[in-house]
C-alpha cells in the first residue's frame, strides 16, 4: 500500500543549514495534551498530507511501544500565522467542530503516529483499519492485563484488536473465543479498553464496584494496581519531543524540511546494534556478513546461491542480516529453554523460544559463533527446497519472512530434502502458510511455533498449528488480484509446479525458460476483450483469469477473444510455426483450462470451471478441503493502493 513514510529521522545539521535566519525550538509535550489538541483542532495537518492508512499490526506495535515508555520518534510542527499559509484539515475522525478552529500548529511529521493514537484512545469510537490479510475492518483495541504484566511475553501480543461487536469468533462464526461486549465481560477477562486510557479513574471506580460484587477485590486489586503503575502511567506521563518551526520559516524551507523528514535514512536495526556490541569483544560482525578484502561474506554467498545462468543473485537475495540473526536466536533460545527445563523450571519460568528484537539484542557472541555456519547451511537448503517448488526469483516469494522458519527447520536436519514423505509434509506446511496468508506481519510468534512444532511433525508427531488450524476459503480465488498478494504469488508458482506449458512453445517453466522467456502472469481472457464487454475489473483481474505465459506468447494473444488468438496460434506466423489443435489443447489443459469453454469464449462458465480446478490444486497442496460455505469472512476485501487506498480509508469526521 503506497503512502509516505512516518519516519522520525531528522538531520539536525541539515535543519540548521536550512534554518539560517529562522528559528525553531524543541520541547517535550505530554502525549495526552497533543491528542486533546488534535481533538479540539488546535493541532491540524497541512492539506497536502496523505490520509491515515496504518494497518492493525502497526497500530499494535505503536501502542506497545508507548505502553513500555519506549520512544516513538519526534514530531515536527509549524506555527501558523506566518508567510506559509497551508490550508489545514483536522486529523481523521476529529469532531466536526474542529473544522471551524484556526489551528495554532500544523503537523508536518508524525501524522500516522498521532492519528493512530488518537483513534484508539481519545476518540472513543471503533477504528477502521486493515488486517494482515488485506481486509478492511473495524476494530476496538484492548490491552490484555495479565499478558502486559508477564515479563516473558512480547508486549505486542498483549495488544488485542476485536471486531466492532467486541466478540472474537472462530469456526466460521460458530464458536465464541472472546466476548468483551459488556463492561463486566471486559472486567471478567481482565481486558483493558484503550478508549479508557485517559479516563483511568472512571474505569477504576467501575472495576472496584465489579470486583466487590464478585468478591474478588482482594485477589485482583494488586494486579490492577501493578497494571496502572507499569502500563497506564506510561501513557499518562508520556512526553513526545516536538520540533516547532517558527511562523517566519520560509515556504521553501518548510517544503524542503518536510521532504527531508519523509524520506529519512534507514533507522538503526538490531544488526547494527549487535555489530557494535560484538565489536567490543573483538568480533567484526559486519565483515562476517558483508565480507571485505576480497573475501565474500555470508550475505553474498547466500545471495548467489542457486542463481540462474547469467544472473548474479538467486532466491535468497533479500535475506536480511536480521533474518540470519533470527535463525541463530531460535537455536540459542531453544538451548536456554532446554537448560531451564532440565533444571526443573516450569511455566513462566521457562525462557521463550524467539527471535524478536529483544532476543536479538541479547544474542551473545558465543551463540552467533556456535550457530552461524549452521544457519547459513539452513538458508542454502531452503533455496534448494524453494527451487524444487518452482520459485526462481525473489519477487515471486509469497513471504520473505517464511524463509526464516524454513531455514531454521532445514538447519536442524537435511532429512526433509532427502526423504520423500518428510519433504511432502514440509511442502504441506509451506503451502498452508502461503494460502492461509499467515506470514504477512507480526510473525515472531508464528516463526517460533513453527520452529518448534514442524520438526516434531516431520518426525511423526502432531500437526503444527500452521497446518491444523488453517482453512482456505474458495471465494478467496475471486479476490486474488494484487500481484503482491502471497496467495496470488503462490497460485502462480503452484501452476508452474504442476507442469503448466507455455501456450505457444509448449515449454515447461524451468528456471532457464523462466528467465530467458520472461515468464509472467497474464490474462487468459484479455483485458481489452473484457472491458469491451463491460466485465468489471474485480472479476476479470482475479487469478482465475490469469496464468503464467512467456512474453512472446502474451504479445500474440494481444486483446483478442480467445477463439481468435487460439486460431492465430494454430495458424502460425512468418517466424512462428503453426500449432496443431490437439497439441494446443494439451498446452491449455496443463493450465487447468477447459478448452471447449475457452474456444467458445464462454467467460462466465470458464471462470466457474477454472475456479473449481484451481481450488482442487490448492486443496492438494494444503492437504485438506477448502471451505465452500456461505458464511462471509469478516471485513471487506481491500486490494487497492495509492489514492484509492487513501480514499476508502478516510474516516469521516463525527
C-alpha positions in Angstrom: 0.0 0.0 0.0 1.7 3.2 -1.1 1.9 6.1 1.3 4.5 8.5 2.7 6.7 7.0 5.5 6.2 8.3 9.0 9.9 8.3 9.8 11.0 10.2 12.9 14.5 10.5 11.5 15.9 14.1 11.1 19.2 15.5 10.1 19.8 18.4 12.5 22.8 19.7 10.7 20.7 19.9 7.6 17.9 21.6 9.5 20.3 24.1 10.9 21.6 24.9 7.5 18.1 25.3 6.1 17.0 27.4 9.0 19.6 30.1 9.0 17.7 33.3 9.5 14.8 31.5 11.1 14.3 29.8 14.5 13.0 26.5 15.8 12.6 25.0 19.2 12.3 21.5 20.6 10.0 20.9 23.6 8.7 17.7 25.2 4.9 17.8 25.3 2.5 15.5 27.0 1.0 12.9 24.7 -2.4 13.5 26.2 -2.1 17.2 25.6 -1.2 16.6 21.9 -4.2 14.2 21.5 -6.5 16.8 23.1 -5.1 19.4 20.7 -5.9 17.1 17.8 -9.5 16.6 19.0 -10.0 20.4 19.6 -8.4 21.3 16.2 -5.6 23.3 17.7 -3.2 20.8 16.1 -4.1 20.0 12.5 -2.5 18.8 9.3 -1.4 20.7 6.1 -3.9 19.6 3.5 -1.2 18.1 1.3 -0.6 15.3 3.8 -1.8 11.9 2.8 -4.7 10.3 4.7 -4.3 7.9 7.6 -3.6 4.4 6.3 -1.9 2.5 9.2 -2.7 -1.2 9.4 -3.7 -3.1 12.5 -0.3 -4.6 13.3 1.5 -1.3 13.1 -1.1 0.2 15.4 -0.5 -2.6 17.9 3.3 -2.1 17.6 2.9 1.7 18.3 0.7 1.1 21.3 3.0 -1.5 22.7 6.0 0.9 22.4 4.1 3.7 24.3 2.9 1.2 26.9 6.6 0.5 27.7 7.6 4.1 27.6 9.8 3.5 24.6 10.5 6.4 22.3 8.4 6.5 19.1 10.2 9.4 17.5 9.9 13.2 17.4 7.1 15.2 15.8 7.7 18.3 13.7 5.2 21.1 13.6 4.9 24.6 12.1 3.4 27.6 13.8 0.6 29.1 11.8 0.0 32.8 11.0 3.2 33.3 9.1 4.1 33.5 5.4 3.5 29.8 4.9 -0.3 29.6 4.6 -1.1 25.9 4.1 -4.8 25.0 4.1 -5.3 23.0 7.3 -7.5 19.9 7.9 -8.2 18.0 11.2 -6.8 14.6 11.8 -9.2 11.8 10.6 -12.1 11.3 13.0 -11.8 14.6 14.8 -15.2 16.1 15.7 -16.9 18.4 13.2 -16.3 21.4 15.4 -12.6 21.1 14.9 -13.0 22.1 11.2 -14.1 25.6 12.3 -11.0 26.1 14.6 -8.0 28.0 13.3 -5.1 25.7 14.4 -2.1 27.1 16.2 0.2 24.4 14.8 0.4 22.2 11.7 1.8 18.7 12.0 4.5 18.2 9.3 5.9 14.9 10.5 4.2 12.4 12.8 0.7 12.3 11.3 0.4 8.5 11.2 1.5 8.1 14.8 -0.7 10.8 16.2 -3.7 9.8 14.3 -3.3 6.1 15.3 -3.0 7.0 19.0 -5.9 9.5 18.8 -8.1 6.9 17.0 -7.5 4.1 19.5 -7.7 6.2 22.7 -9.3 9.6 22.9 -11.8 9.4 20.0 -13.7 6.6 21.8 -15.1 5.1 18.6 -14.4 2.0 16.6 -11.3 2.3 14.4 -11.3 1.5 10.7 -8.1 -0.3 9.7 -6.6 -3.1 7.6 -5.7 -6.6 8.6 -2.6 -8.6 7.5 -4.9 -10.4 5.1 -5.8 -7.1 3.4 -9.2 -6.9 4.8 -10.8 -3.5 5.7 -12.3 -4.0 9.1 -13.4 -2.1 12.2 -11.6 -2.7 15.5 -11.7 -1.9 19.2 -8.3 -2.2 20.8 -7.6 -3.7 24.3 -4.6 -4.5 26.5 -4.6 -8.0 28.0 -3.7 -7.0 31.6 -2.2 -10.4 32.5 -0.1 -10.6 29.3 1.1 -7.0 29.7 2.4 -7.8 33.2 4.2 -11.0 32.0 7.8 -10.1 31.7 8.4 -13.1 29.4 5.7 -12.2 27.0 6.1 -10.0 23.9 4.2 -6.8 24.7 2.7 -6.6 21.2 1.0 -9.9 21.9 -0.8 -8.2 24.8 -2.4 -5.6 22.4 -5.7 -7.1 21.1 -7.9 -5.9 18.3 -11.5 -7.1 18.4 -14.4 -6.7 15.9 -17.0 -4.0 16.1 -19.3 -6.1 18.2 -16.4 -6.9 20.5 -16.7 -10.6 20.1 -14.0 -12.8 18.6 -15.3 -15.9 16.9 -13.8 -18.9 15.2 -15.1 -21.9 13.2 -16.8 -19.6 10.7 -18.7 -17.7 13.5 -19.9 -20.8 15.3 -17.6 -20.6 18.3 -17.0 -17.6 20.6 -13.4 -17.3 21.6 -13.6 -14.0 23.5 -16.6 -11.9 24.4 -16.0 -8.3 25.5 -19.4 -6.9 24.5 -20.2 -5.6 28.0 -18.1 -3.7 30.6 -18.5 -6.7 33.0 -17.1 -9.1 30.5 -14.1 -6.8 30.0 -13.5 -6.9 33.7 -14.0 -10.7 33.8 -11.3 -11.3 31.2 -9.1 -8.5 32.6 -9.1 -6.7 29.2 -8.5 -3.0 29.5 -10.0 -0.9 26.7 -7.6 1.6 25.2 -10.5 4.1 25.0 -10.3 4.3 28.8 -6.6 5.0 28.9 -7.0 8.7 29.7 -10.0 8.2 32.0 -8.4 5.7 34.4 -10.2 7.0 37.5 -13.7 6.3 36.0 -12.6 2.8 34.8 -11.0 2.1 38.2 -14.2 3.0 40.1 -16.3 0.7 37.9 -13.7 -2.1 38.4 -13.8 -1.7 42.2 -17.6 -2.0 42.2 -17.4 -5.1 39.9 -14.8 -6.9 41.9 -16.6 -6.1 45.2 -19.8 -7.6 43.8 -17.8 -10.7 42.7 -15.9 -11.0 45.9 -12.6 -10.9 44.1 -11.3 -7.4 45.1 -8.5 -8.8 47.3 -7.3 -11.1 44.6 -7.5 -8.7 41.7 -6.6 -5.3 43.1 -2.8 -5.9 43.3 -2.9 -6.9 39.6 -4.8 -3.7 38.7 -2.5 -1.5 40.8 0.5 -3.0 39.1 -1.0 -2.6 35.7 -1.6 1.1 36.4 1.9 1.6 37.7 3.6 -0.3 34.9 1.4 0.5 31.9 -1.2 3.2 32.3 1.2 5.7 33.9 3.5 5.3 30.9 0.6 6.7 28.8 -0.4 9.5 31.2 3.2 10.5 31.7 4.4 10.1 28.1 6.3 13.0 26.7 6.8 13.5 23.0 9.6 15.6 21.6 8.1 18.2 19.3 10.3 20.3 17.0 8.4 23.5 16.3 9.3 25.6 13.3 8.8 29.4 13.7 5.9 31.0 11.8 8.6 33.1 10.0 10.1 30.0 8.3 10.1 30.4 4.6 7.8 28.2 2.4 10.9 26.8 0.6 12.4 25.8 3.9 9.2 24.2 5.2 8.7 22.1 2.0 12.3 21.0 1.9 12.3 20.0 5.6 9.0 18.2 5.0 10.5 16.2 2.1 13.6 15.5 4.2 11.8 14.0 7.2 9.5 12.0 5.0 12.4 10.3 3.1 14.6 9.9 6.1 17.5 7.4 6.2 17.4 3.8 7.2 16.9 3.6 11.0 19.3 1.6 13.1 18.1 -2.1 13.3 19.1 -4.9 15.6 22.0 -5.9 13.3 23.7 -2.5 13.7 23.4 -2.6 17.5 24.6 -6.2 17.7 27.5 -5.3 15.5 28.5 -2.6 18.0 28.2 -5.0 20.9 30.3 -7.7 19.2 32.9 -5.2 18.3 33.6 -4.7 22.0 34.5 -8.4 22.1 36.8 -8.1 19.1 34.4 -9.7 16.5 33.7 -7.9 13.2 30.1 -8.9 12.6 29.7 -6.6 9.6 32.7 -8.1 7.9 31.5 -11.6 8.6 28.1 -10.7 7.0 29.1 -8.4 4.2 32.7 -9.6 3.6 35.7 -7.5 2.7 39.3 -7.5 1.5 38.3 -9.8 -1.4 36.5 -12.3 0.7 32.8 -12.9 0.3 30.6 -12.5 3.3 27.6 -14.7 4.2 25.3 -12.1 2.6 26.9 -12.5 -0.8 27.3 -16.3 -0.5 23.6 -16.6 0.2 22.6 -14.1 -2.5 24.5 -16.1 -5.1 23.0 -19.5 -4.0 21.4 -21.3 -7.0 21.5 -18.1 -9.2 20.4 -18.8 -12.7 22.8 -18.6 -15.6 23.6 -15.0 -16.5 22.2 -13.8 -13.2 24.3 -12.7 -10.2 21.7 -13.4 -7.5 19.1 -16.1 -6.7 16.1 -16.7 -4.5 18.0 -15.7 -1.3 19.0 -12.2 -2.5 16.7 -10.5 0.0 17.7 -12.5 3.1 18.4 -9.7 5.6 21.1 -9.6 8.3 18.3 -9.7 10.9 16.7 -12.8 9.2 20.1 -14.5 9.7 20.3 -13.4 13.4 16.7 -14.6 13.8 17.6 -18.2 12.9 20.5 -18.2 15.3 18.3 -16.7 18.1 15.8 -19.6 17.6 18.5 -22.1 18.3 20.1 -20.1 21.2 16.8 -19.5 23.0 15.7 -23.1 22.5 19.0 -24.2 24.2 18.2 -21.8 27.1 14.8 -23.3 27.4 16.1 -26.9 27.4 18.6 -26.0 30.1 15.9 -24.4 32.2 13.6 -27.5 31.7 16.5 -29.8 32.8 16.8 -27.6 36.0 13.1 -28.3 36.8 11.7 -24.9 35.9 8.1 -24.8 34.6 5.6 -22.4 33.1 6.5 -18.8 33.1 10.0 -19.6 34.5 10.9 -21.1 31.1 12.5 -18.7 28.6 10.6 -18.2 25.4 11.9 -19.6 22.1 12.0 -16.5 20.0 13.8 -14.3 17.6 12.1 -11.0 18.4 14.1 -7.7 18.6 14.7 -8.0 22.3 16.1 -11.5 21.8 18.4 -10.4 19.0 19.8 -7.6 21.2 20.5 -10.2 23.9 22.2 -12.6 21.5 25.7 -13.4 22.8 28.6 -13.7 20.5 29.1 -17.3 21.7 25.7 -18.2 20.2 26.5 -16.5 16.9 29.8 -18.4 16.6 28.1 -21.7 17.5 25.2 -21.4 15.0 26.2 -19.1 12.2 27.5 -21.8 9.9 24.5 -24.0 10.6 22.1 -21.1 9.9 23.9 -20.4 6.6 23.5 -24.0 5.5 19.8 -23.9 6.5 19.2 -21.0 4.2 21.0 -22.7 1.3 18.9 -25.8 1.9 15.8 -23.6 1.9 16.8 -22.2 -1.5 17.1 -25.8 -2.9 13.6 -26.6 -1.5 12.1 -23.4 -3.0 13.6 -24.2 -6.4 12.0 -27.6 -6.3 8.7 -25.8 -5.8 9.4 -23.6 -8.9 10.4 -20.4 -7.1 13.1 -18.8 -9.2 13.1 -15.1 -8.4 12.8 -13.2 -5.1 9.8 -11.2 -6.3 7.7 -14.4 -6.6 8.3 -15.4 -3.0 4.9 -15.2 -1.2 6.6 -14.2 2.1 10.2 -13.3 2.7 9.5 -13.9 6.4 8.6 -17.6 5.9 12.2 -18.3 4.8 13.3 -17.8 8.4 11.5 -20.8 9.9 12.1 -22.8 6.7 15.9 -22.2 7.0 15.8 -23.0 10.8 13.9 -26.2 10.2 16.3 -27.3 7.5 19.3 -26.3 9.5 18.0 -28.7 12.1 18.1 -31.6 9.6 18.6 -32.1 6.0 16.4 -35.2 6.1 13.4 -33.2 4.9 15.2 -32.8 1.5 16.1 -36.4 1.1 13.1 -38.4 2.4 10.1 -38.0 0.1 7.4 -38.5 2.8 9.1 -36.0 5.1 9.6 -33.5 2.2 5.9 -33.8 1.4 5.0 -32.8 4.9 7.3 -29.8 4.6 5.6 -28.8 1.4 2.2 -29.1 3.0 3.4 -26.8 5.9 4.8 -24.3 3.4 1.6 -24.1 1.3 -0.6 -23.8 4.4 1.4 -20.8 5.4 1.1 -19.3 1.9 -2.6 -19.9 1.3 -3.5 -19.4 4.9 -1.8 -16.0 4.5 -0.1 -16.4 7.9 3.2 -14.7 7.4 2.1 -11.2 6.5 3.1 -9.3 9.6 3.7 -9.7 13.4 5.2 -13.1 12.7 7.7 -13.6 15.5 5.3 -15.9 17.4 4.4 -17.8 14.3 8.0 -18.4 13.4 8.9 -19.7 16.9 5.9 -22.0 16.9 6.7 -23.5 13.5 10.4 -23.9 14.5 9.3 -26.0 17.5 6.2 -27.8 16.0 7.2 -28.6 12.4 10.3 -30.8 13.2 8.2 -32.7 15.7 5.6 -33.3 12.9 8.3 -34.3 10.5 9.4 -37.0 13.0 5.9 -38.4 13.2 4.4 -36.2 15.9 1.3 -33.9 16.0 0.5 -31.5 13.2 1.8 -27.9 13.7 -0.9 -25.2 14.2 0.0 -23.7 10.8 -1.3 -26.9 9.3 -4.1 -28.0 11.6 -5.7 -24.6 12.1 -5.6 -23.2 8.6 -8.6 -23.2 6.2 -8.6 -21.8 2.7 -11.9 -20.2 1.5 -12.9 -21.0 -2.0 -14.2 -17.4 -2.6 -10.6 -16.1 -1.9 -9.7 -17.0 -5.5 -12.1 -14.4 -6.8 -10.4 -11.7 -4.8 -6.8 -12.6 -5.6 -6.0 -9.6 -7.8 -2.9 -7.9 -6.4 0.5 -9.2 -7.6 1.9 -8.5 -4.2 -0.6 -10.9 -2.5 1.1 -14.0 -1.1 -1.8 -16.3 -2.2 -1.6 -14.7 -5.7 2.1 -15.5 -6.0 1.6 -18.9 -4.6 -1.1 -19.8 -7.1 1.2 -18.6 -10.0 4.1 -20.9 -8.8 1.8 -23.8 -7.9 0.6 -23.8 -11.5 4.2 -23.9 -12.9 5.0 -26.7 -10.5 2.0 -28.7 -11.8 3.7 -28.8 -15.2 2.0 -25.8 -17.0 3.3 -25.5 -20.6 3.6 -22.3 -22.5 0.6 -21.9 -24.9 2.9 -21.2 -27.9 6.2 -23.1 -27.3 4.9 -25.9 -25.1 8.0 -25.5 -22.9 7.8 -26.2 -19.2 8.8 -23.3 -17.0 12.2 -24.4 -15.8 14.4 -21.8 -14.3 16.2 -21.4 -17.7 13.0 -21.0 -19.6 11.5 -18.8 -16.8 14.2 -16.1 -17.3 15.1 -16.5 -21.0 11.4 -16.2 -22.0 10.4 -13.5 -19.5 7.6 -15.6 -17.9 5.0 -13.6 -16.0 1.3 -13.8 -15.1 -1.1 -12.8 -17.9 -4.8 -12.7 -18.6 -6.4 -15.6 -20.4 -9.5 -13.6 -21.5 -7.6 -10.4 -22.4 -8.3 -7.2 -20.6 -9.4 -5.3 -23.7 -11.8 -8.0 -24.6 -13.3 -8.0 -21.1 -13.6 -4.2 -21.0 -15.4 -4.1 -24.3 -18.0 -6.4 -22.8 -18.3 -4.3 -19.6 -16.9 -7.0 -17.4 -15.8 -5.5 -14.2 -12.0 -5.4 -13.3 -12.9 -7.0 -9.9 -13.9 -10.1 -12.0 -11.5 -10.3 -14.9 -8.4 -9.3 -12.9 -8.7 -12.2 -10.5 -6.2 -15.1 -10.5 -8.9 -17.3 -12.0 -8.4 -15.5 -15.3 -4.6 -15.4 -15.2 -1.9 -17.9 -15.8 1.9 -17.9 -16.4 2.9 -17.2 -20.0 6.0 -16.1 -21.8 6.3 -12.5 -23.0 6.2 -13.5 -26.7 3.1 -15.6 -26.2 1.3 -12.8 -24.5 2.1 -10.5 -27.4 0.4 -12.9 -29.8 -2.6 -13.1 -27.6 -3.0 -9.3 -27.5 -6.5 -8.1 -26.8 -8.4 -10.6 -29.0 -11.1 -13.0 -28.0 -9.7 -16.5 -27.0 -11.3 -18.0 -30.1 -9.3 -15.6 -32.3 -5.9 -15.8 -30.6 -6.1 -19.6 -30.4 -6.8 -19.7 -34.1 -3.8 -17.4 -34.7 -1.6 -19.7 -32.7 -2.8 -22.7 -34.7 -2.3 -20.9 -38.0 1.2 -19.6 -37.1 3.1 -16.6 -38.4 6.1 -16.0 -40.6 8.5 -16.6 -37.8 6.3 -18.8 -35.6 5.4 -22.3 -36.6 1.8 -23.4 -36.7 0.5 -25.5 -33.7 -1.9 -28.4 -34.1 -5.2 -28.0 -32.4 -4.8 -31.2 -30.3 -1.3 -30.0 -29.2 -2.6 -26.6 -28.3 -5.4 -28.1 -26.3 -2.9 -30.2 -24.3 -1.0 -27.0 -23.5 -4.2 -25.3 -22.4 -5.2 -28.2 -20.2 -1.8 -28.0 -18.4 -3.1 -24.7 -17.1 -6.3 -26.3 -15.8 -8.2 -24.6 -18.6 -11.4 -26.1 -20.0 -10.6 -25.9 -23.7 -14.2 -26.1 -25.0 -15.3 -23.2 -22.8 -12.2 -21.1 -23.8 -12.6 -21.7 -27.5 -16.3 -20.8 -27.3 -15.5 -17.5 -25.5 -17.8 -18.5 -22.6 -16.3 -16.3 -20.0 -18.7 -16.9 -17.1 -18.7 -20.7 -17.5 -14.9 -20.7 -17.9 -14.5 -18.7 -14.6 -16.7 -21.1 -12.7 -15.0 -24.2 -14.0 -11.4 -22.9 -13.6 -12.2 -21.7 -10.0 -13.1 -25.3 -9.3 -9.9 -26.6 -10.9 -7.7 -24.2 -9.1 -9.4 -24.9 -5.8 -8.6 -28.6 -6.3 -5.0 -27.7 -6.9 -4.8 -25.7 -3.7 -6.5 -28.4 -1.7 -3.9 -30.9 -2.9 -1.1 -28.6 -1.8 -2.6 -27.9 1.6 -3.7 -31.5 2.2 -7.2 -30.5 3.1 -10.6 -29.5 1.8 -11.3 -25.8 1.3 -14.3 -24.0 2.9 -17.1 -23.7 0.4 -19.9 -22.5 2.7 -21.8 -19.2 2.6 -20.6 -17.6 5.9 -18.7 -14.5 4.7 -15.3 -13.6 6.1 -15.1 -10.6 8.3 -14.3 -7.3 6.6 -14.3 -6.1 3.0 -11.7 -7.1 0.5 -9.1 -4.4 0.2 -6.6 -4.8 -2.6 -6.2 -1.2 -3.6 -3.2 1.1 -3.3 -2.2 4.7 -3.8 -5.0 7.3 -4.0 -7.7 4.6 -4.0 -6.4 3.2 -0.7 -6.4 6.7 0.8 -9.9 7.5 -0.3 -11.5 4.3 1.1 -9.7 4.6 4.4 -10.5 8.2 5.2 -12.7 8.2 8.3 -15.5 10.8 8.2 -15.4 13.4 11.0 -18.1 12.9 13.6 
